[in-house]
Amino acid sequence: MQRVERTPLSSALPWSEARQLVLVTTPDWNASQGTLRTFARDGDRWHAVGAAAPIVIGRTGAAWGLGLHPAQPGLQKQEGDGRSPAGVFTIGTAFGYAASEPTALPYEALGVDEYCVDVAGSPFYNRIIDAAKAGNAAVAGSTEPMRRDLHENGDEAYKIGFVIEHNPRGVAGAGSCIFAHLWKTPQTATAGCTAMTEAAMRDLLGWLKADAHPVFVLLPQVEYQRLRAPWQLP
């Protein structure tokens, strides 16, 4: 039987319209492994959907990101720190190597010239752009080709995934190019993204709907317990 949460979701919260929630919890701030759970809201209460799945996050753990949540004291996400952003974030566009995928999220078929710009001084910082249109200078220095299968010896990490809208205003140096994508192995951490099995990702993409205003939440367990009630999380 699915557990029904008792606390109504307040209209004062920035994510009050969310009817789908992806929750990732980790044992502590420095852990690179954790658990993903999914929840839906019928009326004003969350209920669990599907089974929990293992995930990996940044190689050095997590730090507070820039998202829908209010600013929090403590370690803040920075470019190149190897940490995944903690907090509450809008789920953005789905993407992948194929021309289309079965998902109700907006979907972008990635091209060979598309990069996510992780150069903090760039006017395109934290944006996915097409070098064929913007020019090669626009992606100079970026380490994030989106077609990793073509640029990184067949890497399947971005075969399917979605954007986690960390730092949507592109604050320089606050971290960029944060995605949910496929993992290499259950022990291989990321540079700051959240990664999982292809089966888990396909389940997510088949379930998520843009009109449900889905959000992605990542919190170490102690912060989840502290913020669960005031943020009215499942």
Secondary structure, 3 states (H helix, E strand, C coil): CCCECCCCCCCCCCCCCCCEEEEEEECCCCCCEEEEEEEEEECCEEEEEEEEEEEECECCEEEECCCCCCCCCCCECCCCCCEEEEEEEEEEEEEECCCCCCCECCEEECCCCEEECCCCCCCCCCCEEEHHHHCHHHHCCCCCECCHHHHCCCCCCCCEEEEECCCCCCCCCCCCCCEEEECCCCCCCECCCEEECHHHHHHHHHHCEHHHCCEEEEEEHHHHHHHCCCCCCC
